[in-house]
């Protein structure tokens, strides 16, 4: 019986973590520690699971490109948690406290 072995690339996990951490530290507004921790975890998880998939779809095996993807997914995963927290009012404010535009996603 063949067992599938799950292997995570620690460099990609670290790149995703750094991407999420940079986005948390870059924010000007104060957020709760819960939202900041959830954002970093979401960014790291996004990088961990999406980087190999995107690399395979794009036929990209160069580690430098994959680490760049991981960093970007870390930052984007963080932003998705922040938007959900705003919508659910978990940041202490009901609903969206400001409109979301494409400029906010950068």
N, CA, C and O atoms as a MOPAC input file, in Angstrom:
PM7 MOZYME 1SCF
protein

 N      0.83800 1    -1.16700 1     0.00000 1
 C      0.00000 1     0.00000 1     0.00000 1
 C      0.89100 1     1.24000 1     0.00000 1
 O      1.79400 1     1.37700 1     0.82500 1
 N      0.61700 1     2.13400 1    -0.93700 1
 C      1.37800 1     3.37000 1    -1.02300 1
 C      0.74500 1     4.42500 1    -0.12800 1
 O     -0.46900 1     4.63000 1    -0.13700 1
 N      1.58700 1     5.07700 1     0.63300 1
 C      1.11700 1     6.17900 1     1.46500 1
 C      1.58300 1     7.48200 1     0.84400 1
 O      2.73500 1     7.61700 1     0.43300 1
 N      0.67100 1     8.43400 1     0.78300 1
 C      1.05100 1     9.75900 1     0.29100 1
 C      1.69300 1    10.51900 1     1.43200 1
 O      1.15000 1    10.60000 1     2.53400 1
 N      2.83100 1    11.06000 1     1.15600 1
 C      3.55700 1    11.78500 1     2.17700 1
 C      3.41900 1    13.29000 1     1.90800 1
 O      3.68800 1    13.76200 1     0.80400 1
 N      3.00300 1    14.01700 1     2.91900 1
 C      2.86000 1    15.45900 1     2.80300 1
 C      4.16700 1    16.10000 1     3.25700 1
 O      4.62600 1    15.89400 1     4.38000 1
 N      4.74100 1    16.87000 1     2.36800 1
 C      6.00300 1    17.52600 1     2.67200 1
 C      5.80900 1    19.02500 1     2.47400 1
 O      5.36500 1    19.47100 1     1.41600 1
 N      6.14300 1    19.78500 1     3.49300 1
 C      6.04900 1    21.23500 1     3.40700 1
 C      7.45300 1    21.80400 1     3.29500 1
 O      8.37500 1    21.35100 1     3.97300 1
 N      7.60600 1    22.78600 1     2.44700 1
 C      8.88100 1    23.44800 1     2.27000 1
 C      8.98800 1    24.54300 1     3.33400 1
 O      8.21000 1    25.49700 1     3.32500 1
 N      9.93100 1    24.41000 1     4.23000 1
 C     10.05600 1    25.36300 1     5.33300 1
 C     10.41800 1    26.76100 1     4.83600 1
 O     10.04000 1    27.75100 1     5.46100 1
 N     11.13700 1    26.85600 1     3.73300 1
 C     11.46100 1    28.17600 1     3.19000 1
 C     10.18900 1    28.88300 1     2.71300 1
 O     10.04600 1    30.09100 1     2.90500 1
 N      9.27500 1    28.14900 1     2.09900 1
 C      8.02000 1    28.74100 1     1.64700 1
 C      7.15300 1    29.14100 1     2.83200 1
 O      6.50300 1    30.18600 1     2.80000 1
 N      7.13800 1    28.32900 1     3.86700 1
 C      6.38100 1    28.67300 1     5.07300 1
 C      6.93500 1    29.96000 1     5.67300 1
 O      6.17700 1    30.85300 1     6.05200 1
 N      8.25400 1    30.05200 1     5.75600 1
 C      8.88400 1    31.24300 1     6.32000 1
 C      8.62000 1    32.47400 1     5.45200 1
 O      8.35600 1    33.55500 1     5.97800 1
 N      8.68900 1    32.31900 1     4.12800 1
 C      8.42100 1    33.44900 1     3.22400 1
 C      6.97800 1    33.93000 1     3.38600 1
 O      6.72700 1    35.13600 1     3.39300 1
 N      6.03900 1    33.01100 1     3.51400 1
 C      4.64900 1    33.39000 1     3.73900 1
 C      4.46100 1    34.08100 1     5.07600 1
 O      3.71400 1    35.05400 1     5.18200 1
 N      5.13900 1    33.57900 1     6.09300 1
 C      5.07900 1    34.19000 1     7.41800 1
 C      5.61200 1    35.62300 1     7.37600 1
 O      5.00400 1    36.53500 1     7.93700 1
 N      6.74500 1    35.81300 1     6.71200 1
 C      7.33600 1    37.14400 1     6.61500 1
 C      6.41900 1    38.08100 1     5.82100 1
 O      6.25800 1    39.24400 1     6.19000 1
 N      5.81700 1    37.58400 1     4.73800 1
 C      4.88900 1    38.40400 1     3.95800 1
 C      3.71400 1    38.86800 1     4.80000 1
 O      3.32200 1    40.03300 1     4.73400 1
 N      3.15100 1    37.96900 1     5.58800 1
 C      2.03000 1    38.32600 1     6.45300 1
 C      2.47400 1    39.27800 1     7.55900 1
 O      1.76500 1    40.22900 1     7.88700 1
 N      3.63200 1    39.02500 1     8.12300 1
 C      4.13800 1    39.87400 1     9.20000 1
 C      4.42900 1    41.29300 1     8.71100 1
 O      4.14700 1    42.26600 1     9.41000 1
 N      4.98800 1    41.40200 1     7.52400 1
 C      5.26300 1    42.72000 1     6.94900 1
 C      3.96200 1    43.49400 1     6.77100 1
 O      3.90500 1    44.69000 1     7.05700 1
 N      2.92900 1    42.82300 1     6.30600 1
 C      1.64400 1    43.50800 1     6.10900 1
 C      1.03200 1    43.94000 1     7.43900 1
 O      0.43200 1    45.01200 1     7.51800 1
 N      1.17300 1    43.12600 1     8.48500 1
 C      0.63600 1    43.50000 1     9.80000 1
 C      1.39200 1    44.70700 1    10.34400 1
 O      0.77600 1    45.63700 1    10.86600 1
 N      2.69900 1    44.70500 1    10.23100 1
 C      3.50900 1    45.79900 1    10.76600 1
 C      3.36800 1    47.08400 1     9.95100 1
 O      3.62500 1    48.17400 1    10.46300 1
 N      2.96600 1    46.96200 1     8.70200 1
 C      2.82700 1    48.11100 1     7.81400 1
 C      1.55800 1    48.91200 1     8.10500 1
 O      1.47600 1    50.08600 1     7.74300 1
 N      0.58800 1    48.30700 1     8.73900 1
 C     -0.70000 1    48.95800 1     8.95200 1
 C     -0.57200 1    50.15800 1     9.88200 1
 O      0.15500 1    50.13600 1    10.87500 1
 N     -1.30400 1    51.19700 1     9.52200 1
 C     -1.28100 1    52.40800 1    10.33100 1
 C     -2.31000 1    52.35700 1    11.44600 1
 O     -2.08900 1    52.89900 1    12.52900 1
 N     -3.42600 1    51.71000 1    11.18200 1
 C     -4.49000 1    51.66800 1    12.18100 1
 C     -4.24300 1    50.54400 1    13.18600 1
 O     -3.62900 1    49.52600 1    12.86900 1
 N     -4.73000 1    50.75300 1    14.38400 1
 C     -4.58200 1    49.75400 1    15.44100 1
 C     -5.65300 1    48.68900 1    15.28200 1
 O     -6.82300 1    49.00700 1    15.06900 1
 N     -5.26500 1    47.45200 1    15.38300 1
 C     -6.19500 1    46.31600 1    15.37000 1
 C     -5.90900 1    45.48200 1    16.60800 1
 O     -4.85000 1    45.58500 1    17.22700 1
 N     -6.87800 1    44.66200 1    16.94500 1
 C     -6.69300 1    43.81700 1    18.12900 1
 C     -5.61300 1    42.77900 1    17.87400 1
 O     -5.32100 1    42.43500 1    16.72800 1
 N     -5.03200 1    42.29300 1    18.93900 1
 C     -3.99200 1    41.26700 1    18.82800 1
 C     -4.55200 1    39.99600 1    18.20000 1
 O     -3.84500 1    39.29100 1    17.47900 1
 N     -5.82900 1    39.70400 1    18.47500 1
 C     -6.47900 1    38.52300 1    17.88300 1
 C     -6.50200 1    38.63000 1    16.35500 1
 O     -6.17600 1    37.67000 1    15.65800 1
 N     -6.88400 1    39.78800 1    15.84400 1
 C     -6.94400 1    39.98500 1    14.39100 1
 C     -5.54600 1    39.90200 1    13.79000 1
 O     -5.37400 1    39.31400 1    12.72200 1
 N     -4.55500 1    40.47100 1    14.44600 1
 C     -3.18500 1    40.41300 1    13.93400 1
 C     -2.65800 1    38.98000 1    13.90100 1
 O     -2.02500 1    38.57900 1    12.92400 1
 N     -2.90900 1    38.21400 1    14.94400 1
 C     -2.44600 1    36.81800 1    14.97200 1
 C     -3.17300 1    35.99500 1    13.91700 1
 O     -2.55000 1    35.20000 1    13.21300 1
 N     -4.49100 1    36.18000 1    13.80100 1
 C     -5.26500 1    35.44800 1    12.79100 1
 C     -4.79100 1    35.80100 1    11.38800 1
 O     -4.74600 1    34.94000 1    10.51000 1
 N     -4.43800 1    37.05600 1    11.17700 1
 C     -3.95500 1    37.49200 1     9.86500 1
 C     -2.62800 1    36.82600 1     9.51000 1
 O     -2.43900 1    36.37500 1     8.38000 1
 N     -1.71900 1    36.76400 1    10.46600 1
 C     -0.41500 1    36.13400 1    10.20700 1
 C     -0.58600 1    34.63500 1     9.96800 1
 O      0.05800 1    34.07400 1     9.08200 1
 N     -1.44000 1    33.98700 1    10.74400 1
 C     -1.68200 1    32.54900 1    10.54800 1
 C     -2.31300 1    32.29800 1     9.18400 1
 O     -1.92300 1    31.36600 1     8.48100 1
 N     -3.28900 1    33.12800 1     8.80500 1
 C     -3.93900 1    32.95400 1     7.50000 1
 C     -2.95800 1    33.18100 1     6.35900 1
 O     -2.97200 1    32.44700 1     5.37000 1
 N     -2.11600 1    34.18200 1     6.49000 1
 C     -1.12600 1    34.43600 1     5.45400 1
 C     -0.13200 1    33.29300 1     5.31400 1
 O      0.21500 1    32.88900 1     4.20400 1
 N      0.31700 1    32.78000 1     6.44000 1
 C      1.25700 1    31.65400 1     6.41900 1
 C      0.60900 1    30.40500 1     5.84000 1
 O      1.22500 1    29.69300 1     5.04600 1
 N     -0.63600 1    30.13700 1     6.23700 1
 C     -1.35000 1    28.96900 1     5.70900 1
 C     -1.59900 1    29.10900 1     4.21300 1
 O     -1.46800 1    28.13700 1     3.47000 1
 N     -1.95500 1    30.30100 1     3.76800 1
 C     -2.17100 1    30.52600 1     2.33300 1
 C     -0.90100 1    30.22400 1     1.54700 1
 O     -0.93700 1    29.55300 1     0.51600 1
 N      0.20100 1    30.72200 1     2.04100 1
 C      1.47200 1    30.48400 1     1.35900 1
 C      1.83100 1    29.00500 1     1.35300 1
 O      2.30500 1    28.47900 1     0.34600 1
 N      1.60500 1    28.34000 1     2.47300 1
 C      1.97400 1    26.92900 1     2.59400 1
 C      1.20300 1    26.04900 1     1.62000 1
 O      1.77200 1    25.14000 1     1.01500 1
 N     -0.07900 1    26.31400 1     1.46800 1
 C     -0.91100 1    25.43800 1     0.64900 1
 C     -1.04000 1    25.89400 1    -0.79700 1
 O     -1.19900 1    25.05100 1    -1.67900 1
 N     -0.97700 1    27.17600 1    -1.07200 1
 C     -1.19600 1    27.65200 1    -2.43400 1
 C      0.06900 1    27.70600 1    -3.28300 1
 O     -0.00800 1    27.55800 1    -4.50300 1
 N      1.21400 1    27.91100 1    -2.67500 1
 C      2.45100 1    28.03800 1    -3.45200 1
 C      2.74500 1    26.80600 1    -4.30400 1
 O      3.03000 1    26.96400 1    -5.49100 1
 N      2.69000 1    25.58100 1    -3.76000 1
 C      2.96200 1    24.41900 1    -4.62200 1
 C      1.92700 1    24.26000 1    -5.73500 1
 O      2.26700 1    23.83000 1    -6.83700 1
 N      0.67900 1    24.60100 1    -5.45700 1
 C     -0.37700 1    24.46600 1    -6.46600 1
 C     -0.13400 1    25.43900 1    -7.61200 1
 O     -0.17600 1    25.05400 1    -8.78100 1
 N      0.11900 1    26.69300 1    -7.27700 1
 C      0.35200 1    27.70300 1    -8.31600 1
 C      1.63600 1    27.40500 1    -9.08400 1
 O      1.68600 1    27.57900 1   -10.30200 1
 N      2.66400 1    26.96200 1    -8.38600 1
 C      3.90300 1    26.58600 1    -9.06000 1
 C      3.69200 1    25.47000 1   -10.05900 1
 O      4.27700 1    25.48200 1   -11.14200 1
 N      2.85900 1    24.50600 1    -9.70500 1
 C      2.57900 1    23.39300 1   -10.60900 1
 C      1.73500 1    23.84900 1   -11.79500 1
 O      1.98800 1    23.44300 1   -12.92900 1
 N      0.73800 1    24.68800 1   -11.54300 1
 C     -0.11800 1    25.18100 1   -12.62700 1
 C      0.68900 1    26.02700 1   -13.61600 1
 O      0.48000 1    25.93600 1   -14.82600 1
 N      1.59800 1    26.83800 1   -13.10900 1
 C      2.41700 1    27.69400 1   -13.96900 1
 C      3.67500 1    26.99500 1   -14.48000 1
 O      4.49500 1    27.61300 1   -15.15900 1
 N      3.83000 1    25.72200 1   -14.15900 1
 C      5.01400 1    24.93600 1   -14.55600 1
 C      6.29800 1    25.62700 1   -14.11500 1
 O      7.27800 1    25.70200 1   -14.85600 1
 N      6.26000 1    26.12700 1   -12.88600 1
 C      7.39900 1    26.86200 1   -12.34200 1
 C      8.03300 1    26.03300 1   -11.21900 1
 O      7.38200 1    25.71800 1   -10.22300 1
 N      9.29900 1    25.69000 1   -11.39300 1
 C      9.99000 1    24.89500 1   -10.37800 1
 C     11.17200 1    25.63500 1    -9.76500 1
 O     11.81400 1    25.13200 1    -8.84300 1
 N     11.45800 1    26.82500 1   -10.27200 1
 C     12.57000 1    27.61200 1    -9.74100 1
 C     12.24100 1    28.03700 1    -8.30600 1
 O     11.22700 1    28.69600 1    -8.07700 1
 N     13.09100 1    27.66600 1    -7.33800 1
 C     12.80900 1    28.00200 1    -5.93600 1
 C     12.67600 1    29.49900 1    -5.67700 1
 O     11.91300 1    29.90400 1    -4.80100 1
 N     13.40100 1    30.32100 1    -6.42000 1
 C     13.30000 1    31.76800 1    -6.21200 1
 C     11.90700 1    32.28600 1    -6.54500 1
 O     11.35800 1    33.11100 1    -5.81500 1
 N     11.33900 1    31.80800 1    -7.63800 1
 C      9.97700 1    32.20300 1    -8.00100 1
 C      8.97300 1    31.68500 1    -6.97500 1
 O      8.04500 1    32.39900 1    -6.59400 1
 N      9.15800 1    30.45400 1    -6.53300 1
 C      8.22500 1    29.87300 1    -5.56800 1
 C      8.26100 1    30.62600 1    -4.24200 1
 O      7.22500 1    30.79500 1    -3.59900 1
 N      9.44000 1    31.07700 1    -3.82700 1
 C      9.52300 1    31.87100 1    -2.59600 1
 C      8.84600 1    33.22800 1    -2.77100 1
 O      8.23900 1    33.74600 1    -1.83400 1
 N      8.94800 1    33.79500 1    -3.95400 1
 C      8.23600 1    35.04500 1    -4.24000 1
 C      6.73200 1    34.84600 1    -4.19900 1
 O      6.00600 1    35.68100 1    -3.66000 1
 N      6.26200 1    33.74000 1    -4.76900 1
 C      4.83300 1    33.41800 1    -4.69400 1
 C      4.40100 1    33.26900 1    -3.23600 1
 O      3.35100 1    33.77300 1    -2.83800 1
 N      5.21300 1    32.57800 1    -2.44700 1
 C      4.87100 1    32.35400 1    -1.03900 1
 C      4.76100 1    33.67800 1    -0.29200 1
 O      3.84600 1    33.86300 1     0.51000 1
 N      5.67800 1    34.59000 1    -0.54700 1
 C      5.62500 1    35.89800 1     0.10000 1
 C      4.33800 1    36.63100 1    -0.27000 1
 O      3.66900 1    37.19600 1     0.59500 1
 N      3.99900 1    36.61800 1    -1.54900 1
 C      2.77500 1    37.28400 1    -2.00300 1
 C      1.52600 1    36.64100 1    -1.41500 1
 O      0.60400 1    37.34400 1    -1.00200 1
 N      1.48700 1    35.31700 1    -1.37500 1
 C      0.32200 1    34.64700 1    -0.80100 1
 C      0.21400 1    34.91500 1     0.69600 1
 O     -0.88800 1    34.97000 1     1.24200 1
 N      1.34500 1    35.08000 1     1.35400 1
 C      1.30800 1    35.44300 1     2.76800 1
 C      0.65700 1    36.79500 1     2.97100 1
 O     -0.16800 1    36.96900 1     3.86800 1
 N      1.02500 1    37.74500 1     2.14400 1
 C      0.44400 1    39.09000 1     2.25400 1
 C     -1.02800 1    39.09500 1     1.85100 1
 O     -1.83700 1    39.77100 1     2.48600 1
 N     -1.38600 1    38.34900 1     0.80100 1
 C     -2.78000 1    38.33000 1     0.34400 1
 C     -3.69100 1    37.56700 1     1.29900 1
 O     -4.84700 1    37.94300 1     1.49200 1
 N     -3.17700 1    36.50800 1     1.88800 1
 C     -3.97700 1    35.76600 1     2.86700 1
 C     -4.29800 1    36.61200 1     4.07200 1
 O     -5.39100 1    36.52800 1     4.63100 1
 N     -3.34800 1    37.42300 1     4.46900 1
 C     -3.55300 1    38.34700 1     5.58000 1
 C     -4.64700 1    39.34300 1     5.24100 1
 O     -5.51200 1    39.61000 1     6.07500 1
 N     -4.63000 1    39.88300 1     4.06900 1
 C     -5.62200 1    40.89200 1     3.68300 1
 C     -7.03100 1    40.30100 1     3.65700 1
 O     -7.98900 1    40.98900 1     4.00700 1
 N     -7.17100 1    39.05700 1     3.25700 1
 C     -8.50600 1    38.44700 1     3.23000 1
 C     -9.08100 1    38.31400 1     4.64000 1
 O    -10.28300 1    38.50700 1     4.82600 1
 N     -8.26300 1    37.99300 1     5.62700 1
 C     -8.73500 1    37.90600 1     7.01100 1
 C     -9.14100 1    39.27700 1     7.52600 1
 O    -10.12900 1    39.40100 1     8.24900 1
 N     -8.39100 1    40.30100 1     7.16100 1
 C     -8.75100 1    41.64600 1     7.60200 1
 C    -10.09900 1    42.08000 1     7.03700 1
 O    -10.89700 1    42.69400 1     7.74400 1
 N    -10.35500 1    41.76900 1     5.78800 1
 C    -11.64000 1    42.12600 1     5.17600 1
 C    -12.77100 1    41.38200 1     5.86600 1
 O    -13.82000 1    41.96500 1     6.13700 1
 N    -12.57000 1    40.08800 1     6.15700 1
 C    -13.60900 1    39.32100 1     6.85600 1
 C    -13.85000 1    39.87500 1     8.25600 1
 O    -14.99400 1    39.93000 1     8.70800 1
 N    -12.79000 1    40.28400 1     8.94800 1
 C    -12.94500 1    40.85300 1    10.28800 1
 C    -13.73200 1    42.15300 1    10.22800 1
 O    -14.55900 1    42.41700 1    11.10100 1
 N    -13.48400 1    42.96400 1     9.21100 1
 C    -14.24900 1    44.20300 1     9.04800 1
 C    -15.72500 1    43.91000 1     8.79800 1
 O    -16.59800 1    44.54600 1     9.38900 1
 N    -15.99900 1    42.95000 1     7.92800 1
 C    -17.38600 1    42.62300 1     7.59100 1
 C    -18.12300 1    42.06900 1     8.81200 1
 O    -19.28200 1    42.41000 1     9.04600 1
 N    -17.45600 1    41.22400 1     9.58100 1
 C    -18.09000 1    40.60400 1    10.75000 1
 C    -18.07600 1    41.49800 1    11.98200 1
 O    -18.71400 1    41.17700 1    12.98400 1
 N    -17.36500 1    42.60300 1    11.92200 1
 C    -17.30300 1    43.51800 1    13.05500 1
 C    -16.38300 1    43.04100 1    14.16400 1
 O    -16.53500 1    43.47600 1    15.30500 1
 N    -15.43600 1    42.16700 1    13.87100 1
 C    -14.52600 1    41.63700 1    14.88400 1
 C    -13.45300 1    42.64300 1    15.29500 1
 O    -12.73600 1    42.42900 1    16.27200 1
 N    -13.34800 1    43.72000 1    14.55900 1
 C    -12.35600 1    44.73700 1    14.90700 1
 C    -12.92800 1    45.78500 1    15.84000 1
 O    -12.31200 1    46.82800 1    16.05900 1
 N    -14.10100 1    45.51700 1    16.39100 1
 C    -14.71400 1    46.43600 1    17.33400 1
 C    -15.64100 1    47.44700 1    16.69100 1
 O    -16.26800 1    48.24800 1    17.38600 1
 N    -15.73300 1    47.41800 1    15.38200 1
 C    -16.60100 1    48.34500 1    14.66300 1
 C    -17.61200 1    47.52300 1    13.86100 1
 O    -17.22000 1    46.55100 1    13.21600 1
 N    -18.88300 1    47.87500 1    13.88000 1
 C    -19.84900 1    47.10100 1    13.10500 1
 C    -19.70100 1    47.34500 1    11.61200 1
 O    -19.55000 1    48.48700 1    11.17800 1
 N    -19.74400 1    46.29300 1    10.83700 1
 C    -19.68300 1    46.40700 1     9.37600 1
 C    -18.35300 1    46.91900 1     8.88000 1
 O    -17.37800 1    47.00400 1     9.62700 1
 N    -18.33100 1    47.25600 1     7.60900 1
 C    -17.11500 1    47.80100 1     7.02000 1
 C    -16.90500 1    49.22000 1     7.50500 1
 O    -17.80300 1    50.05600 1     7.40400 1
 N    -15.72600 1    49.49500 1     8.02800 1
 C    -15.46200 1    50.84000 1     8.51500 1
 C    -15.01700 1    51.78000 1     7.39600 1
 O    -14.98300 1    52.99700 1     7.58200 1
 N    -14.68100 1    51.22600 1     6.25000 1
 C    -14.36700 1    52.03400 1     5.08700 1
 C    -14.60300 1    51.19200 1     3.84400 1
 O    -14.49900 1    49.96700 1     3.90600 1
 N    -14.91800 1    51.82200 1     2.71500 1
 C    -15.12200 1    51.04300 1     1.48900 1
 C    -13.83200 1    50.35500 1     1.06000 1
 O    -12.74200 1    50.89700 1     1.24400 1
 N    -13.95700 1    49.18200 1     0.49800 1
 C    -12.80200 1    48.43400 1     0.01700 1
 C    -12.60600 1    48.75900 1    -1.45400 1
 O    -13.52800 1    48.60400 1    -2.25500 1
 N    -11.42100 1    49.20500 1    -1.81100 1
 C    -11.07900 1    49.48500 1    -3.20400 1
 C     -9.86200 1    48.66300 1    -3.57500 1
 O     -9.24300 1    48.03400 1    -2.71600 1
 N     -9.52100 1    48.66600 1    -4.84000 1
 C     -8.34400 1    47.92400 1    -5.29000 1
 C     -7.07600 1    48.50900 1    -4.69200 1
 O     -6.09100 1    47.78900 1    -4.52700 1
 N     -7.07400 1    49.80000 1    -4.36300 1
 C     -5.89600 1    50.41200 1    -3.75500 1
 C     -5.62900 1    49.86300 1    -2.36700 1
 O     -4.48100 1    49.83200 1    -1.92400 1
 N     -6.69200 1    49.42000 1    -1.66200 1
 C     -6.55100 1    48.88300 1    -0.31500 1
 C     -5.87800 1    47.51800 1    -0.31800 1
 O     -5.30500 1    47.11800 1     0.69600 1
 N     -5.93200 1    46.80500 1    -1.41300 1
 C     -5.41500 1    45.43800 1    -1.46800 1
 C     -3.89200 1    45.43500 1    -1.62100 1
 O     -3.25200 1    44.41900 1    -1.34600 1
 N     -3.31800 1    46.51900 1    -2.04200 1
 C     -1.86000 1    46.58600 1    -2.22700 1
 C     -1.12900 1    46.37700 1    -0.94500 1
 O      0.10100 1    46.40200 1    -0.92400 1

